[in-house]
């Protein structure tokens, strides 16, 4: 197996990425090329977008969002960590889903270390929509931690696709290896109402959603392409060594961790018993091929209302909408209210890019980004 054990720009004490370094093999493609390729049937995981030095626009959004929300992030990390300990115990290994899950996994690891004086192992591995999870990475973790159970971690939910992909992957893993994995994904924010372990259901901007590799340990999105990845490899990634001078991965972690000391322990206990953080999405339904949850049903309504042929063009939630505006080619943005204070940066970016914004209140999200369809453009 081509194993690569590295931590990107993070400390090896914070996380180990179980990914194959393909930095010198893969050539990145611009947004226009990728958009055409994806909408022509090439899977997104076979390519990488070009990652530029973050613009002032990116950084302004990141820094202002971090300063406004870091205590809130720290509190939600505390809530999520306590829920993980309550539901799974302390005999666990943290496995974050690269790459949005990685900073959240590190924050959880650091909170548990501070609160319980336990240093849990933490890995970051690849999971890809329509393709599944990296079984070689799972095999490595289970072989090296046979007495521990895996707790999967991600940043937030959009349509709930990753939760569904994970649930399906855990079933397939059991069928192949006769090993049971708990598919209950732990996320900081679950606006899709599709996970059981979450910090909040509020749709708000998590600062790490503003940036690419420079807030995720300088690693790329994960790659699964036969040109670079063989059957016994980990999934691939590129390490952006050239962006070290603008990397804020550890700055983000440090800023939030500083707030752990200021968290009101009584407030955390109150929130753990609050309806907004304890509500169970009783209507989540999984089978082998589909997911049924409130978020996905709202997206189906948007798909029908706006006559969108591909549900993958719909990116719900503040984090995903931000990414659409910064990394994709948007068609329009839906918002629940022009007065929503969480949407200031969304409205600003849409105005700068001349993207139409309209009110749409029939959704559990604050906003939704819709990617421009090449099919409609060609008609």
Residue pairs with C-beta under 8 A, 6 or more apart in sequence:
1 136
1 232
1 233
1 234
2 20
2 230
2 232
2 233
2 234
3 18
3 20
3 140
3 234
4 17
4 18
4 19
4 20
4 21
4 234
5 16
5 17
5 18
6 16
6 17
6 19
6 21
6 239
7 14
7 15
7 16
7 17
7 217
8 15
8 17
8 216
8 217
8 218
8 219
8 239
8 249
9 217
9 218
9 244
9 247
9 249
9 250
10 102
10 106
10 217
10 249
10 250
10 253
11 250
14 106
14 109
14 110
14 122
14 253
15 96
15 102
15 105
15 106
15 109
15 122
15 123
15 124
15 217
16 121
16 122
16 123
16 124
17 98
17 102
17 123
17 124
17 125
17 217
17 219
17 237
18 123
18 124
18 125
18 134
18 136
18 137
18 140
18 141
18 234
19 98
19 124
19 125
19 126
19 137
19 219
19 222
19 234
19 235
19 236
19 237
20 228
20 229
20 233
20 234
20 235
20 236
20 237
21 236
21 237
21 238
21 239
22 223
22 228
22 229
22 236
22 237
22 238
23 238
23 239
23 241
25 227
25 228
25 236
26 48
26 223
26 225
26 228
26 236
26 238
28 47
28 48
28 49
28 50
28 51
28 238
29 37
29 47
29 48
29 49
29 50
30 49
30 50
31 49
31 50
31 327
31 328
31 329
32 329
34 44
34 47
34 49
35 328
35 329
35 371
35 372
35 374
36 374
37 47
38 44
39 310
39 373
39 374
39 375
40 374
43 128
43 130
43 131
43 224
44 129
45 128
45 129
45 131
45 221
45 222
45 223
45 224
45 225
46 223
46 224
46 225
47 223
47 225
48 220
48 221
48 223
48 238
49 212
49 221
49 327
51 212
51 213
51 220
51 240
51 243
53 243
53 246
54 62
54 211
54 212
54 214
54 246
57 326
57 349
57 352
58 210
58 211
58 326
61 210
61 322
61 345
62 207
62 210
62 211
62 215
62 248
64 345
65 205
65 207
65 210
65 345
66 207
66 252
66 255
69 204
69 205
69 206
69 207
70 207
70 255
70 256
70 258
70 259
71 259
71 262
71 263
72 204
73 107
73 188
73 206
73 207
73 256
73 259
74 107
74 256
74 257
74 259
74 260
74 262
74 263
75 259
75 263
75 267
75 268
75 271
76 188
76 189
76 199
76 200
77 104
77 107
77 108
77 111
77 188
77 199
77 256
77 260
78 111
78 115
78 260
78 263
78 268
79 199
79 200
79 268
79 271
79 272
79 277
80 104
80 108
80 186
80 187
80 188
80 197
80 198
80 199
81 108
81 111
81 112
81 115
82 268
82 272
83 186
83 197
83 198
83 199
83 272
84 92
84 108
84 151
84 186
84 197
85 112
85 116
87 184
87 196
87 197
88 149
88 151
88 182
89 149
90 112
90 116
90 118
90 120
91 147
91 148
91 149
92 120
92 148
92 149
92 150
92 151
93 120
93 121
93 122
93 123
93 141
93 145
93 148
93 149
93 150
93 151
94 105
94 108
94 109
94 120
94 121
94 122
94 123
94 151
94 153
95 105
95 122
95 123
95 124
95 125
95 141
95 150
95 151
95 152
95 153
96 102
96 104
96 105
96 106
96 122
96 123
96 124
96 125
96 152
96 153
96 154
97 124
97 125
97 126
97 127
97 152
97 153
97 154
97 162
97 166
97 185
98 124
98 125
98 126
98 127
98 216
98 219
98 221
98 222
98 237
99 124
99 213
99 216
99 217
99 219
99 220
99 221
99 222
100 154
100 155
100 156
100 208
100 209
100 216
100 319
101 124
101 152
101 153
101 154
101 155
102 124
102 216
102 217
102 219
103 155
103 208
103 215
103 216
103 217
103 249
103 252
103 253
104 153
104 154
104 155
104 187
104 188
104 208
105 122
105 124
105 153
106 122
106 253
107 253
107 256
107 257
108 153
108 186
109 119
109 120
109 122
110 253
110 257
110 260
111 257
111 260
112 118
112 120
113 119
113 120
114 257
114 260
121 145
121 148
123 137
123 141
124 217
125 133
125 134
125 137
125 138
125 141
125 234
125 235
126 133
126 134
126 137
126 222
126 224
126 234
126 235
126 237
127 133
127 134
127 162
127 165
127 166
127 169
127 222
128 165
128 222
128 224
128 235
129 161
129 162
129 165
130 165
131 224
132 165
132 168
132 169
132 172
133 165
133 166
133 169
133 173
134 222
134 234
134 235
135 173
135 176
136 232
136 233
136 234
137 234
137 235
138 150
138 173
138 181
139 177
141 150
142 150
142 179
149 182
150 181
150 182
151 182
151 186
152 166
152 182
152 183
152 184
152 185
152 186
153 185
153 186
153 187
154 162
154 185
154 186
154 187
155 187
155 188
155 189
155 206
155 208
155 209
155 319
156 187
156 188
156 189
156 190
156 191
156 206
156 209
156 317
156 319
157 163
157 187
157 189
157 190
157 191
157 192
157 194
157 195
157 295
157 317
158 192
158 295
158 315
158 316
158 317
158 319
158 320
159 192
159 295
159 296
159 299
159 311
159 314
159 316
160 192
160 194
160 195
160 291
160 293
160 295
160 296
161 291
162 185
163 183
163 185
163 192
163 194
163 195
163 291
164 194
164 286
164 290
164 291
166 183
166 185
167 183
167 286
167 291
168 286
168 288
168 289
169 183
170 180
170 181
170 182
170 183
171 183
171 288
173 179
173 181
174 180
174 181
184 195
184 196
184 197
185 195
185 197
186 195
186 197
186 198
187 195
187 197
187 198
187 199
188 198
188 199
188 200
188 206
189 198
189 199
189 200
189 201
189 202
189 203
189 204
189 206
189 317
189 319
190 198
190 200
190 201
190 281
191 201
191 202
191 203
191 295
191 316
191 317
191 364
191 365
191 366
192 293
192 294
192 295
192 296
192 316
192 317
192 364
192 365
193 201
193 281
193 283
193 284
193 293
193 294
193 295
193 364
194 281
194 284
194 291
194 293
194 294
194 295
194 296
195 281
196 280
196 281
196 284
198 277
199 277
200 276
200 277
201 276
201 277
201 279
201 364
202 276
203 317
203 318
203 342
203 364
203 365
203 366
203 367
204 318
204 342
204 366
205 318
205 319
205 322
205 342
205 345
206 319
207 215
207 252
208 215
208 216
208 252
209 318
209 319
209 320
209 322
209 323
210 322
210 326
211 248
212 220
212 327
213 219
213 220
213 240
213 243
214 240
214 243
214 246
214 247
214 248
214 249
215 248
215 249
215 252
216 249
217 249
218 239
218 240
218 241
218 243
218 244
218 247
218 249
219 237
219 238
219 239
219 240
220 237
220 238
220 239
220 240
221 237
222 235
222 236
222 237
223 229
223 235
223 236
223 237
223 238
224 235
224 236
225 236
228 236
229 235
229 236
271 277
272 278
281 293
281 294
283 292
283 293
283 294
284 291
284 292
284 293
285 291
285 292
285 293
286 292
294 364
295 316
295 364
295 365
298 316
298 362
298 363
298 364
298 365
299 311
299 314
299 316
299 363
299 368
300 311
301 362
301 363
302 308
302 314
302 316
302 334
302 360
302 363
302 368
302 370
303 311
303 314
306 370
308 314
308 370
308 373
309 373
309 375
310 373
313 331
313 370
313 371
313 372
313 373
314 368
314 369
314 370
314 371
315 321
315 323
315 324
315 328
315 368
315 369
315 370
315 371
316 363
316 365
316 367
316 368
316 369
317 365
317 366
317 367
317 368
318 342
318 343
318 346
318 365
318 366
318 367
320 368
320 369
321 333
321 346
321 367
321 368
321 369
322 345
322 346
322 349
322 369
323 369
324 330
324 333
324 369
324 370
324 371
325 333
325 346
325 349
325 350
325 353
325 355
325 369
326 349
328 369
328 371
329 371
329 372
330 350
330 353
330 355
330 369
330 370
330 371
330 372
331 355
331 370
331 371
331 372
331 373
332 355
332 356
332 357
332 358
332 370
333 346
333 350
333 355
333 356
333 357
333 358
333 367
333 368
333 369
333 370
334 357
334 358
334 359
334 360
334 363
334 367
334 368
334 369
334 370
335 343
335 346
335 347
335 357
335 358
335 359
335 360
335 366
335 367
336 359
336 360
336 361
336 363
336 365
336 366
336 367
337 343
337 359
337 361
338 347
338 357
338 359
340 366
340 367
342 366
343 366
343 367
346 357
346 367
347 357
349 355
350 356
350 357
360 368
